[in-house]
Amino acid sequence: MKVLVLNGSPKGNNSITLQSVEYLKEHFEQDEFEVLNIGQKIGKYEQKGECDNVIEMIKKSDLILFSYPVYTFIAPYQLHRFIEVLKDRLDYNEIAGKFMTQITTSKHFFDITAHKYIEDNAYDIGLSVIKGLSADMDDLLSHKGRMDLINFWKYVQFSVKNKCFESKEVIKSGERITYQPPFDESKKSEEYDTVIVTNCENNDENLKNMIEGFKKYYPYKTREVNILDFKFAGGCIGCFNCASDGKCIYKDGFESYLREEIQSADAIIYAASIKDHSLGASFKLYDDRQFCNGHRTVTMGMPVGYILSGDYSKESNLRTIIEGRCEVGHNFLTGVAVDEIQSQDDISKNLNKLAKTTAYALENQLVLPQNFLGVGGMKIFRDLIYLMRGLMKEDHRFYKKHGIYDFPQKKIGTRLKMDLVGLLMSIPAVKKNAKGKMNEAMLKPYKKAIQKKMNI
Ligand SMILES: Cc1cc2nc3c(=O)[nH]c(=O)nc-3n(C[C@H](O)[C@H](O)[C@H](O)COP(=O)(O)O)c2cc1C
């Protein structure tokens, strides 16, 4: 695969983010990476001629990889400027359908808006978007961070190879994807247990058809659980009866229904029709009653997908909730298949993509690092449960067991190192001498990490 890397970091080759690309180069020798230091040399790349050269390179590549740091809620100025010039010079039809993805490093503070900014611009110019990787700036230094990067790249390779992310522009130009024939239900594998949780009403033909469509493209057996069939004694009343032992005040059997029929699965697909800008009151009843699990992320690592009937693209609040729930729960969101687009073919394409991605996530146990929503959300819960541990006993036990109490006060080594660097930098002669060398010094541990070979 020919990968054109648009490095938006003003630090050029000294970019921390770029070290992840260097790591990929070392580990995936079959892929060809070409790096352009767009951010550092923006003066050059904003020139019409140079920008046209980049466009030619984009045309020849299989994948465009934006590599950049998060800067003040979004991307650095230099990358914004390049995008302005690029959009000005580009004939969108020429690159329509080409794949793009992104890698950022940051401390996860508003990494979501940076990723969305790049995605929105990519959609504008007709690119096919593959969900990017938002890494913490220290991730490459840890085994887990390197594994996340490798798994991310395998997912990118899978997405490009399967062409299940093609944009509408490609369909318009006559290049159609060939669907796999639907799976024969009787021959489906039972290797994984996938539950479809829905509030589908009998007369909701569209949602029913979409659920059936999904099943056709999905290689594993599924079970359907309709929450309308459960006799709820009532909605959560916030009594905190469940806080100490996870047991609800209602005796309607919801806890065992939730834990044994739904959360015991390997993957969950939620299916609903959008109603009053949410999934409807019946889904909210189900969601609130999950408070019997307190703030415990009990389905961590489980792939989660959605089948939605309605104008999802207009529901920005709902989109935030769906993404946020997956991020905080540390679930890989395998996709949201919708029916708001025009043709039968497009709906099938969406369902096929959701089915393929869910199967891939299951088979490869794919989970990517949490973004701002997940990291930020869990920090709030971490502090809350620590303070309320006397009452929230079940949550406290879970947080201790899973190492969620990652308070920075515990990182004494890092604190002392930073104190020392601060002390040295307060000496004018040392500061003068360090000028320009700081970035190189910061990169040393990353250069070492790049050499750490992993089994892929
Ligand atoms: C001007 C500036 C703004 C930044 N803004 C953010 C931010 O909004 N969120 C965040 O998590 N990190 C922020 N950071 C931290 C960088 O994203 C982080 O250090 C990144 O790893 C640097 O990557 P690079 O070496 O590839 O340029 C900011 C850094 C700078 C210098």
Ligand as a Chemical Component Dictionary entry (heavy atoms), coordinates in Angstrom:
data_LIG
# 
_chem_comp.id                   LIG 
_chem_comp.type                 NON-POLYMER 
_chem_comp.pdbx_formal_charge   0 
_chem_comp.three_letter_code    LIG 
# 
loop_
_chem_comp_atom.comp_id 
_chem_comp_atom.atom_id 
_chem_comp_atom.alt_atom_id 
_chem_comp_atom.type_symbol 
_chem_comp_atom.charge 
_chem_comp_atom.model_Cartn_x 
_chem_comp_atom.model_Cartn_y 
_chem_comp_atom.model_Cartn_z 
_chem_comp_atom.pdbx_ordinal 
LIG C1  C1  C 0 0.450  25.278 20.905 1  
LIG C2  C2  C 0 0.141  23.944 21.514 2  
LIG C3  C3  C 0 -1.177 23.607 21.747 3  
LIG C4  C4  C 0 -1.515 22.367 22.285 4  
LIG N1  N1  N 0 -2.834 22.060 22.497 5  
LIG C5  C5  C 0 -3.186 20.831 22.951 6  
LIG C6  C6  C 0 -4.564 20.492 23.136 7  
LIG O1  O1  O 0 -5.490 21.267 22.889 8  
LIG N2  N2  N 0 -4.849 19.252 23.616 9  
LIG C7  C7  C 0 -3.873 18.356 23.966 10 
LIG O2  O2  O 0 -4.204 17.278 24.430 11 
LIG N3  N3  N 0 -2.553 18.651 23.758 12 
LIG C8  C8  C 0 -2.191 19.851 23.271 13 
LIG N4  N4  N 0 -0.861 20.160 23.066 14 
LIG C9  C9  C 0 0.149  19.100 23.270 15 
LIG C10 C10 C 0 0.560  18.402 21.950 16 
LIG O3  O3  O 0 -0.566 17.922 21.275 17 
LIG C11 C11 C 0 1.494  17.226 22.212 18 
LIG O4  O4  O 0 2.613  17.672 22.878 19 
LIG C12 C12 C 0 1.870  16.479 20.955 20 
LIG O5  O5  O 0 2.311  15.189 21.321 21 
LIG C13 C13 C 0 3.002  17.125 20.160 22 
LIG O6  O6  O 0 3.202  16.384 18.975 23 
LIG P1  P1  P 0 4.310  16.683 17.889 24 
LIG O7  O7  O 0 5.648  16.501 18.558 25 
LIG O8  O8  O 0 4.062  15.660 16.837 26 
LIG O9  O9  O 0 4.152  18.069 17.366 27 
LIG C14 C14 C 0 -0.494 21.414 22.584 28 
LIG C15 C15 C 0 0.846  21.772 22.353 29 
LIG C16 C16 C 0 1.159  23.018 21.844 30 
LIG C17 C17 C 0 2.614  23.388 21.614 31 
# 
loop_
_chem_comp_bond.comp_id 
_chem_comp_bond.atom_id_1 
_chem_comp_bond.atom_id_2 
_chem_comp_bond.value_order 
_chem_comp_bond.pdbx_ordinal 
LIG C1  C2  SING 1  
LIG C2  C3  SING 2  
LIG C2  C16 DOUB 3  
LIG C3  C4  DOUB 4  
LIG C4  N1  SING 5  
LIG C4  C14 SING 6  
LIG N1  C5  DOUB 7  
LIG C5  C6  SING 8  
LIG C5  C8  SING 9  
LIG C6  O1  DOUB 10 
LIG C6  N2  SING 11 
LIG N2  C7  SING 12 
LIG C7  O2  DOUB 13 
LIG C7  N3  SING 14 
LIG N3  C8  DOUB 15 
LIG C8  N4  SING 16 
LIG N4  C9  SING 17 
LIG N4  C14 SING 18 
LIG C9  C10 SING 19 
LIG C10 O3  SING 20 
LIG C10 C11 SING 21 
LIG C11 O4  SING 22 
LIG C11 C12 SING 23 
LIG C12 O5  SING 24 
LIG C12 C13 SING 25 
LIG C13 O6  SING 26 
LIG O6  P1  SING 27 
LIG P1  O7  DOUB 28 
LIG P1  O8  SING 29 
LIG P1  O9  SING 30 
LIG C14 C15 DOUB 31 
LIG C15 C16 SING 32 
LIG C16 C17 SING 33 
# 
